[in-house]
Amino acid sequence: MEPFEEIYREYFRDVELYLLALCRDAQLAAELTAQVFFTALEKYPEFRGECHVKTWLCAIGRNLYLSHLRKAGKDLPLEESMIDPGVSIEERLEDHDQAMRIHKVLHGLPEPYKEVFSLRVFGQLSFAQIGEVFGKTANWACVTYHRAKSKIQEAIK
């Protein structure tokens, strides 16, 4: 096993970006990231290495974020937006204004679509890693990602 300090240095930014993609709030993402590493430090002796460390950290972050939402009772509505349907979602994310529209639509998607899309696009996890986070198969993650992508495309038409 890697020393925890190395894990912190190597994955801190990835976890923070993942949480930022989920919550779209820099301050909350920073707070959750700190909680992730505090929790991971406590649980590290129990980590069995059955998945990649980054996957494990993101799963902790996901659970902390979902707990935060439950406690806050938040459920934001889906915002309709008008974007050229001939441009792919990946290309749209390169344009800041269009990216913000997509993030708003993404924020309103139900789980697991929102998280699977975020893990794939922002967390740059493989379908196998995403499947690990959810305790599902890589095929499930792939299908869920493509359904999320379709839902986003439909919402922005």
N, C-alpha and C positions, 0 to 999 in steps of 0.2 A: 504494500500500500504506500501511496505517496504521503509525504508529510503534509499535514493540513495547510501549512503556510503556502506551500506550492500550489495546492488546489485553489486556495483563496486568490493568489496572484493570477493564476491561469484562467479562472472561470468567473471572477467577479464581474467583469464588464459584460460577458455573455449573459449572465443571469440578470444583471441590471437591464440590459437591452430587451431581454425576453419579457421581463415584468413591465417595462415601459410600453412594450407592444400590447400587452394585455390590458393595462389600466389607463394608458394615455395620460398619466399624471406623473411628472418627474419627481415630485416630492414623495408621493406615495411609493413609486418604484424604488426610490432610494431607501425609504424606511423598510419596505418589504425585503429588499436585498440584504440589508443589515440583519433582519430577522432570519432570512434564509441561512446565512453563514453562522449565526449564533446557534440556530437549531441544528445545522449540520455538524458544527463542532461538538455539540453535546451527543449527537447520534453517531458520529464517525466511528467509534469503536464497534458499533453494531452493523455498520455498512459491510455487506457480504461481497460486494463486487459483482453481483449478478447482472448489473447494467453499468453503462458508462457513468462516470462521476458527474458529468455535465447533465445527463438525463436525470440522475438522482436529485441534483440541485434544482433543476427546473421543476421536477415533481413537487419538491418541498415548496418552491415558490408558488406554484399553481395552487397548492392546498392552502397556503397562507392567504393568497389573493381571494380565493373562493370564501374562506372564513371571513375575511374583511368585508366582502360584499354581503354575506349573510348577516353579519352584525350591523352593517350600515343600512340594510334593507334597500339597496340600490338596484334599480333595473331601468336603465335609460332606454328611451324609445328609438326605434330605427329612423334615421333621417333620410329622406328621399333626396337624391341629387341627380344632376344632369351632367353626364360625361359622354364624350364620343364613344359609342359602342365598338368602333373599329380598332380601338387601341387596347392591347392586353393589360391585365391588371398589373403585371410586373413593370410594364413601361409606364403606366400611370403613377406607380409609386415613386418613380424618379422625379416627377413634377410635384413640388411641395403642395400646391393648392389642391391638386387632384388627390395627392396622397392623404391629405387631411379629410377629404370627402370619403375616401375609401375607409379610413380609420373610423370615421363616424358610423358608417354602414357596418363595418366589422364589429364595432363595439355593441351594436344592437343585435347581432346574430346570437341565436341560442347556442348553448354548449351542446356537444363538443366541437361544433363547427368553428366557432370563434378561436378556440384554443389550438385546434389542429392547424388551422390556417396560419396562425401566429407562430407556432412552433416551426412550421415548414418555411415560411417566408422570412420571418424576422430572426427566429432562433437558428435557422439553417440546419435543422435536424433532419436526418433521413427518415423515411417512412418506418423503418425498423425501430429507430429510437423513439419516434412518436408512439408507435405501438407499445413499446416498453413502458412509457409514461402512463398510458391508460390501461396497461395489462391486456392489450389486444394484439392482433397480428399486424404485420406490415401492410397486408392487403386491406385490412379495415382502415388503417390510417390513410392509405392512398385513396380509397373510395370516399372517405369522409372529407379529405382535403378537396377533392374534385367537386363534391357536393357543395362544400362551403364556397368554393370559387364560383360555382354556378349561381348560388344564392346572392353573392355579392354582385355579380354581373347583372342579374335580374333586378336587383334593387337600384342599381345606378343607371338603368335604362330610362 
